[in-house]
Amino acid sequence: MVIAETAPVTLDLRQDVALLTAALIDINSVSGNEAVLADAVELALRRLPGLDLVRDGDSIIARTSLGRAERVILAGHLDTVPLPVTDGALGTVPSTWVSGVAGAGVLYGRGATDMKGGVGVQLALAASLFDRGAEPSKDVTFVFYDHEEVEAVKSGLGRLVRNHAPLLEGDFAILLEPTHGTVEGGCNGTMRLQATTLGEAAHSARAWMGSNAIHAAAPILERLAAYQPQTVKVDGLDYRESLNAVKIHGGTAGNVIPDRCVVEINYRFAPDKTPDQAEAHVRGLLSGFDVVRTDAAAGARPGLNHPAAASFVAAVGAEPKPKYGWTDVARFSELGVPAVNFGPGDALLAHKDNEHVEAEAIRACLRALQKWLS
């Protein structure tokens, strides 16, 4: 039996950027399934002049080498969360134009917001860098990476940092996550912890013979419920924190007094704190309980005082905001590269079954970057 080879998917990077975004959405790239899209991106970029490419797995770095005084990094992830399970959902694959006219109105599909619109802008910008001899005022590094929507150990950007750190050096980085076209500086850190209570198992008909570990967890929940989250000003931006129980489990059967209970906690902390300082804060609140940190990622200061960042904020023309969620700007911050989030679409629509983005928002994002780099 002969298995026919599938022709590689081709992308037209010079079409309208909203149509390019639709083409990206049409390629299923749920985490772990990015290869076809990565192949298409690599093929399209290799056809452009003036770019040096490196591919690592399903991640790609493309760089100009113009000898400019500054280098900026434009980064975005190729993967999406799984497709909607609801029949008839608009936010799936392939994409849908609710206007019925391609390129007009609102584009629906998995990744429309998070973050095929941003990736489309990266690719269209790469294709336009050398049009009509209008070379950019800064050297540019484009980064496309896999496995962002899953556990951090699988991150394609993390792998690029380990394997190709010199290629990720720069003066300023922009992560094209959805921000409604507004610059969002830095990001909060995130931490997961477990608070455990122990008891003694017994038959529930003779509960006095045991000790209920779930009941013993009540003070943990009371302290978390009464906690007033802080708002911390960092480099001129107000970062709102949050500390919450996100899961609780314990017990073995309906007629057994539980001898163990675990409360899982998520702390989103401002970038003025290190993970160790954030952990100490939670331990202080839950003093007297067994608390274990299970995962943590540092936040990133906004870095808006850097000249490149200031000029970018001025070019966008909107008041910058803080990023409350954790994003990969933190990885660039760890490399010593100030980074912000800036991209088309509403972050509140990310991962929803009706995920969508306005065509004009994608075009406006591209125009802002072209203006800044020209």
N, C-alpha and C positions, 0 to 999 in steps of 0.2 A: 504493500500500500504506500503510495506516494503522498506525502502531506504537503500541500501547496504553501509556499511562504507568503506571509501577509506583507503587503507593501507598507513601507513606513508612512506614518501620517505626516502630512506636510502642512505647515502654517505659513500664511501670508502675513508677514509682519508689517506690511505697508498698507493694509486695508484699514478702514476706520477702526479705532481702538475698541469701540463697543462691539463691533462684529468680531474682532479678534478675541475678545473676552468670551463671546458666545462659543467660538470654536474651541477655546480652552475648556470650557465647561462640558462640551460635548465629548471630551475624552475622559472616561471614568478614571479617576486617580485617587480613589480611597486609599488611605495609608496602607502601604505594603503593595500597592498596585500602581506605582508611579512610573514604571519603566517606559510605557508607551508614550506618555507625555514628556518624560525626560528625553527620550529619543527624538521626539519632534522638536523640542526646544533646542537641543544640541544641533540638529541638522539645520534648523533655521539660522542659528547664530553663526555657524561655520560658513554660511554663505555671505556673511557681512564682512566688509573690509575693516581692518584696524582693530580687531579683537583677538586676544590670545586666550585660548580655551583650555581648561582642565576639567576632566570629568572624574568623579569619584563616586562609584555606585550610581545612584540616581540623583546625584547632586552635581551642579555645574557652576564653575567660576569663569566669567568672561571679563577680561580687563583691557582697557586702553593703555598705551604706553607713549604718551605725548610729551612727557617731561614737564608737566604742569607743576606749579608750586604746591597745589593741594590735590588730594585724592579723596573722593567721596565713594561710599558704598551704598548700593541700592539692593536690598535683599527681600526675598519673598519665598514662601514655601509652596511646593507643587501639590501637596496632598490635601485631601478633604476628609471630613468625618464621614461615616457610612451614609448611604443613601436613605431617604425617608422610607418608612415602612407603610405609610398611609397610601391607600389606593388613590390615584388621581392627584397626588401632591404636585404642586408646580415646582417646588424647589428640588428637582431631581435631575437626572441625566437622560436624554439630552436637554438642552436649554429651551426656554419658551419665551417668546416676546408676547406680552399680553395685548399689545396694540395690534398684533397680527402683522406688523410691518417690521422686518429685520432692521435693527439699528435705531428704532424709534421707541421712545417711551421707556418702559421698565423691563429689565431682563431678569427672568427667574431661572434658577437652577442651582444644584449643589455646588457650593464654592463661589457663587456670584458675589457674595460679600466677603467670605473668608476662604481664599483671597484671590480668586481668579481675576477680578478686576485689577488688583494691584499688580499681579504677574503680567497681565496684558499691557499695563502701562510700562512696566520694565522693558518688555520686548519691543513695544512700539518706540520707546525712547531710544533703545539700542539701535534700531533700524534708522532712526532720524539723526543720529549724532553727527554724521559726516555728510548729510545732504547739502548740496550746493556749496560745499567747501566750508560750511559753518561748523568748524570743529569746536568742541566744548571748551569752556574756560577752565575746567578742572579735569583731571584724569578721573575715570569712572571705573568702578569694579561692580559688575552685576553678579549677584549670587542667587541661585535657584536651588532649593534643597528639599529633600524628602523627609518623611516621618516627623512632622511637627505636631500632628494632632494625637500623638500617642505618648507613651512614657518617655521621659527625657533620655534614658539610656540608648534609645534607638534614634535620636535626633540626627538628621543629616547634617545640620549646621554644626552640632557638636563634633561629628566625625571630621568635618572640614577643618574645624579648629585644631583637632588633634593631628591631622595629616598634612594640612597646608596652611598653617598659621601665618607664615610670611605673606601669603597671597591675600590675607584678610586685613593687612595693615592699612590704615587710612586716617584721615583727619576728622571725618564725620561720617555717620551712617544713618540711612533712612530705611526703616522697615515699613513696607507698604501694606501693613495691616489696616483694616477699615477704621477710619476716624471721622467720617463725614467730611472729609476734605479739610480738616483742622489739624494743626500740629499738636500731637500729644507727647509731652516730654517724659522720658524715663519710664519707669513702671514700678508698681508695688512689688515687694517680694512675697513669696508664698511659702507656707510651711504646713506640714501635716504632723499631727501628734496623736498619741493614744493615751488616754487616762484609764487605768484599770483598777477595779475594785474586786476584792476577793471575799467569799463567804464560806458557808459550809452546806453541802448538799443534804437534803432530807426529803422524806415523802411530804407532799403538800398537805396531806391530811394531818400530819404532825409537824407543822411548820416550826413550832417552838423548839424542835430538836435540831434545827439548822440555823443558818444565817443568810439572809437574802442579799446577794451581791448587787442585784439590780436596784433594790431599795437603797443600798449604800451609795449608789451613783447619783442619787437625787441632789446632794449638795453641789456636785460638779455642774449639773444642769442649771441649778439655781444661780450659781456664780456666773456662768456664761450668759444666762438670760438677763441678769442684772447688769452685766458689763456695758459700759458706755464707750463705744469705739472712739478713738482719737482721730483728729484731723491735724496733720503735721505739715507745716510749711517747709518745703525743701527747695532752695534756690528760686524762691518766688512763686512756686506752685503749691497748692493745697492738696495733699494726698490723704484721702479718707480711708481709714483702716476698717477691717471687719474681723471679728473673732466669733466663730460659730461651731456648735456641734453639728456634724454633717451625717453621722451614722452612729447607731448604737446596737450592739448585739450581745446576747448572753442567754443562758438557759439551755437546757437539753431536751426537756419534755414538758407536757402540760400538767404533769403531776409531780414535778420535781422542783424543789426550791433551788434556784440557781446559785452556783458557787463561784461564778466568775462573770463579770460584766466589763465590756470595753466600750468607751465612748471615743469616737474618732472626731478630731477637731481640725479645723482649717483656720489658719491665721494669715490674713493678708496684711502685711506690715509695710509702713512707709520706707522709702529708700534711705532714710537717715540711720536705719538700724542694720547691723549685720545679722545674719541668721542666728548667731550665738546670742546676741542681745535680744532678739525677738523670742528665742526659746526661754531665756531667763525671765522675760516679761510674763510669759504664760505660766511658767513654773511658780512665779510669785503669786499669781492669781489663784492657782490651784495648789497652793501649799498644803502639804499633808497627804497628797495623793500621789500614786505611782504614775509618773508621766514620762513617756518615751517619745522622742522625735523620730519619725519614720521617713521623712522626706523634707527637703528644703531647697529653695532657689532664691538667691539674693535678688534684691531689686536693683534698679539703676537710677542714679540721679539724672535730672533732665539735661544737664550740660548745655543749657541754652545760652550761657555766657561765652561759648566758643564762637569766634568770628564767623565760621562757616554756618553754624546753627543760627546765629543772629541774622545773617543775610538771608537764609532760607525762610525764617519766620517772616521777615520783611517782605520777601517775594510772595509768600502765600497771602499775607495781608490780614490774617485773622488772629485773634488773641489765643495764644497757646494754652492748652489745658493739660492736666495730669492724666496719666494712664493708670487706672485703678487695677486692671488685671495684669498678670505677668505676661510679658512677651519676650521675644529673643533679643530685644534691645539690651537685655541684661547680659547676654553673651558678649555683645560688642563692648559693653561697658567694662567687663572683666578683662578684655583685651586692651583697654585703655583708649577705646574709640568712643567719643560722645555719640549718642544715638537718640533718635526720636521716631515716633510712629506717625505715618502720614499716608493715607490711602483713601480710595473711594468706598462709599457704602457705610451703612449704619452698623456698628459693631453689635448692637442689640439684636440684629437679625441673624447673626452668625449661628450656624447649626440648627436653625429653625427649618421646619418643613416648607415654609413659604419664603425661603431665603431669596433675596432679590436686590438689584442695584439699578439705579437710574443711569441710562446711557450717557446723559450729559454730565453726570458726576464723574464718570470714568474719563471723559474728554477733558473736563476741567482739571483733573489731577494731572493728566499728561501735559496740558498747557502750562501749568504752574512749574513743573519740573523743567520743561523746555526753556521757559523764560529764565529760570534761575541759572541754568547751565550755559545759556547762550552768551 
